[in-house]
């Protein structure tokens, strides 16, 4: 064999080895590519971006849905309707857990706006009786709050950007960078939860502004708040190129004749401040995907008026979650294949399980029934980037492997690996199964994403003390 031929064969063999090695490392390489760089490439060089996304799709395809439940609880099915209707006589309380569970500062919805001062305010500081109450007369056909500007969000920054829009409208000079420096110190962090936003406002701007977060809202309640002079930020589903994500949207007006809201969208714009119309139908489709969750920001002197508009059912957490559960059950009765309604039902029942003193195990069992059903029908693979109650419910009934399986499914994507709650809940289940070092690593990973995620810090301190024997 000629030397030239031998050399060509050697070159081909080396190229094949390089190609094989490249394929072996390609998946983790593309998975590790920061999302903000992919977005920047898409904006600057669309052709190159399409090639890159094609490679990523081939070597690291996104799952079509979260995995279905691998096991089911052995206990008998709980009568969920009876559970929703039964309000225990025992006082609400938090159930102690080995590690802390973040709680929403929420209450639930009521389409009948109350005019009296709430008598129970478990999460909002009591204030004197309101001097102004909502009129029982019908709402105006249309109302728009003037001067609502738009803030173009940085990468995956709709949480801080929407809050910035609202605070700027009130007169604050704060920027989304200011807010993100605390809520999202890691720009790759994929989620800022509503309770985190409310905590930020109430902790860092309490002398000027307050925030109140709620689930189980209604479109009528949005209109009542807007008509009274308060912009509302809703959390909703959102689809980009047939991929489902979560998104925040600021609502600052409505028009019943046109059947549309006036909104500012920090991702879609437009950037001239003219606003983006959102039809009532669109909101009715995508808002339920986040359990009709919303928050409202107001000045301290306006607190009594806001509370009166929200009504006592929204200000009492247990009532709120019972109403939200009932809303989800009604949607399930109308469409048993509504995975989002099953998920909302599970979320509301999990919240109730953390509140009632007696019989709370039944709420967690009912919650996992609902979550199991949602998973069987099919949930978007990004669902647990934003909403995390399945982790807690499965943990409470001892199905720790379900927690780990769901967490691992979320962690298969680069985006999912930038959700601190995923690691925290996985750590809790690893600890429950006796894997203390695995739990320690998970808590450290959560803090690496968001050093201000205090729940993970408390859990890490706890596990370190257990490991060290102190």
ChimeraX attribute file (.defattr): number of C-alpha atoms within 10 A of each C-alpha:
attribute: neighborCount
match mode: 1-to-1
recipient: residues
	/A:1	5
	/A:2	6
	/A:3	8
	/A:4	9
	/A:5	10
	/A:6	11
	/A:7	11
	/A:8	11
	/A:9	12
	/A:10	12
	/A:11	12
	/A:12	12
	/A:13	12
	/A:14	12
	/A:15	12
	/A:16	12
	/A:17	12
	/A:18	12
	/A:19	12
	/A:20	12
	/A:21	11
	/A:22	12
	/A:23	13
	/A:24	12
	/A:25	11
	/A:26	16
	/A:27	17
	/A:28	16
	/A:29	13
	/A:30	18
	/A:31	17
	/A:32	13
	/A:33	13
	/A:34	14
	/A:35	19
	/A:36	14
	/A:37	11
	/A:38	15
	/A:39	15
	/A:40	13
	/A:41	16
	/A:42	16
	/A:43	11
	/A:44	11
	/A:45	11
	/A:46	13
	/A:47	11
	/A:48	12
	/A:49	17
	/A:50	13
	/A:51	11
	/A:52	16
	/A:53	15
	/A:54	13
	/A:55	15
	/A:56	19
	/A:57	13
	/A:58	11
	/A:59	15
	/A:60	19
	/A:61	14
	/A:62	14
	/A:63	14
	/A:64	12
	/A:65	16
	/A:66	21
	/A:67	18
	/A:68	18
	/A:69	17
	/A:70	9
	/A:71	10
	/A:72	11
	/A:73	14
	/A:74	7
	/A:75	9
	/A:76	8
	/A:77	11
	/A:78	15
	/A:79	11
	/A:80	21
	/A:81	12
	/A:82	9
	/A:83	18
	/A:84	21
	/A:85	12
	/A:86	10
	/A:87	12
	/A:88	13
	/A:89	9
	/A:90	11
	/A:91	9
	/A:92	17
	/A:93	12
	/A:94	13
	/A:95	13
	/A:96	9
	/A:97	10
	/A:98	11
	/A:99	18
	/A:100	14
	/A:101	17
	/A:102	12
	/A:103	11
	/A:104	19
	/A:105	21
	/A:106	27
	/A:107	30
	/A:108	29
	/A:109	29
	/A:110	21
	/A:111	14
	/A:112	13
	/A:113	22
	/A:114	20
	/A:115	19
	/A:116	18
	/A:117	21
	/A:118	21
	/A:119	11
	/A:120	13
	/A:121	18
	/A:122	15
	/A:123	15
	/A:124	16
	/A:125	7
	/A:126	15
	/A:127	14
	/A:128	8
	/A:129	14
	/A:130	17
	/A:131	9
	/A:132	14
	/A:133	18
	/A:134	18
	/A:135	11
	/A:136	10
	/A:137	6
	/A:138	7
	/A:139	15
	/A:140	12
	/A:141	13
	/A:142	17
	/A:143	20
	/A:144	18
	/A:145	17
	/A:146	10
	/A:147	12
	/A:148	23
	/A:149	17
	/A:150	26
	/A:151	25
	/A:152	19
	/A:153	20
	/A:154	16
	/A:155	16
	/A:156	22
	/A:157	26
	/A:158	25
	/A:159	27
	/A:160	26
	/A:161	27
	/A:162	27
	/A:163	26
	/A:164	25
	/A:165	26
	/A:166	25
	/A:167	21
	/A:168	18
	/A:169	17
	/A:170	18
	/A:171	9
	/A:172	13
	/A:173	10
	/A:174	13
	/A:175	16
	/A:176	20
	/A:177	17
	/A:178	13
	/A:179	21
	/A:180	20
	/A:181	13
	/A:182	15
	/A:183	25
	/A:184	24
	/A:185	16
	/A:186	15
	/A:187	19
	/A:188	21
	/A:189	22
	/A:190	25
	/A:191	25
	/A:192	21
	/A:193	17
	/A:194	26
	/A:195	19
	/A:196	19
	/A:197	20
	/A:198	21
	/A:199	20
	/A:200	17
	/A:201	22
	/A:202	17
	/A:203	13
	/A:204	12
	/A:205	14
	/A:206	14
	/A:207	11
	/A:208	15
	/A:209	20
	/A:210	23
	/A:211	24
	/A:212	27
	/A:213	25
	/A:214	26
	/A:215	29
	/A:216	27
	/A:217	27
	/A:218	19
	/A:219	14
	/A:220	14
	/A:221	19
	/A:222	23
	/A:223	26
	/A:224	22
	/A:225	20
	/A:226	21
	/A:227	20
	/A:228	15
	/A:229	17
	/A:230	22
	/A:231	27
	/A:232	22
	/A:233	26
	/A:234	26
	/A:235	25
	/A:236	22
	/A:237	18
	/A:238	16
	/A:239	11
	/A:240	7
	/A:241	5
	/A:242	7
	/A:243	12
	/A:244	15
	/A:245	16
	/A:246	22
	/A:247	24
	/A:248	26
	/A:249	23
	/A:250	27
	/A:251	27
	/A:252	27
	/A:253	26
	/A:254	26
	/A:255	18
	/A:256	15
	/A:257	8
	/A:258	12
	/A:259	14
	/A:260	19
	/A:261	27
	/A:262	20
	/A:263	26
	/A:264	29
	/A:265	27
	/A:266	25
	/A:267	21
	/A:268	11
	/A:269	17
	/A:270	15
	/A:271	16
	/A:272	8
	/A:273	15
	/A:274	15
	/A:275	22
	/A:276	17
	/A:277	18
	/A:278	18
	/A:279	17
	/A:280	16
	/A:281	10
	/A:282	11
	/A:283	18
	/A:284	14
	/A:285	13
	/A:286	19
	/A:287	24
	/A:288	23
	/A:289	21
	/A:290	24
	/A:291	26
	/A:292	24
	/A:293	23
	/A:294	25
	/A:295	23
	/A:296	22
	/A:297	24
	/A:298	21
	/A:299	15
	/A:300	15
	/A:301	12
	/A:302	15
	/A:303	22
	/A:304	21
	/A:305	22
	/A:306	25
	/A:307	25
	/A:308	23
	/A:309	24
	/A:310	29
	/A:311	24
	/A:312	25
	/A:313	24
	/A:314	29
	/A:315	27
	/A:316	21
	/A:317	26
	/A:318	24
	/A:319	20
	/A:320	25
	/A:321	29
	/A:322	26
	/A:323	24
	/A:324	28
	/A:325	30
	/A:326	19
	/A:327	21
	/A:328	25
	/A:329	20
	/A:330	14
	/A:331	18
	/A:332	17
	/A:333	12
	/A:334	10
	/A:335	11
	/A:336	15
	/A:337	16
	/A:338	18
	/A:339	23
	/A:340	25
	/A:341	27
	/A:342	25
	/A:343	29
	/A:344	29
	/A:345	32
	/A:346	29
	/A:347	29
	/A:348	27
	/A:349	30
	/A:350	28
	/A:351	23
	/A:352	26
	/A:353	27
	/A:354	24
	/A:355	20
	/A:356	21
	/A:357	17
	/A:358	15
	/A:359	12
	/A:360	18
	/A:361	17
	/A:362	19
	/A:363	27
	/A:364	27
	/A:365	26
	/A:366	24
	/A:367	32
	/A:368	30
	/A:369	22
	/A:370	23
	/A:371	29
	/A:372	24
	/A:373	21
	/A:374	25
	/A:375	19
	/A:376	16
	/A:377	16
	/A:378	18
	/A:379	22
	/A:380	17
	/A:381	21
	/A:382	22
	/A:383	21
	/A:384	22
	/A:385	25
	/A:386	21
	/A:387	18
	/A:388	16
	/A:389	22
	/A:390	24
	/A:391	28
	/A:392	24
	/A:393	29
	/A:394	25
	/A:395	22
	/A:396	20
	/A:397	17
	/A:398	15
	/A:399	18
	/A:400	22
	/A:401	18
	/A:402	22
	/A:403	24
	/A:404	22
	/A:405	18
	/A:406	20
	/A:407	25
	/A:408	16
	/A:409	18
	/A:410	25
	/A:411	17
	/A:412	16
	/A:413	19
	/A:414	19
	/A:415	20
	/A:416	24
	/A:417	24
	/A:418	26
	/A:419	24
	/A:420	26
	/A:421	29
	/A:422	27
	/A:423	26
	/A:424	30
	/A:425	28
	/A:426	27
	/A:427	32
	/A:428	31
	/A:429	26
	/A:430	21
	/A:431	20
	/A:432	15
	/A:433	13
	/A:434	11
	/A:435	13
	/A:436	19
	/A:437	15
	/A:438	16
	/A:439	26
	/A:440	23
	/A:441	14
	/A:442	25
	/A:443	29
	/A:444	21
	/A:445	22
	/A:446	28
	/A:447	20
	/A:448	15
	/A:449	22
	/A:450	23
	/A:451	18
	/A:452	16
	/A:453	21
	/A:454	14
	/A:455	17
	/A:456	29
	/A:457	18
	/A:458	14
	/A:459	22
	/A:460	23
	/A:461	12
	/A:462	15
	/A:463	22
	/A:464	16
	/A:465	11
	/A:466	11
	/A:467	11
	/A:468	7
	/A:469	7
	/A:470	7
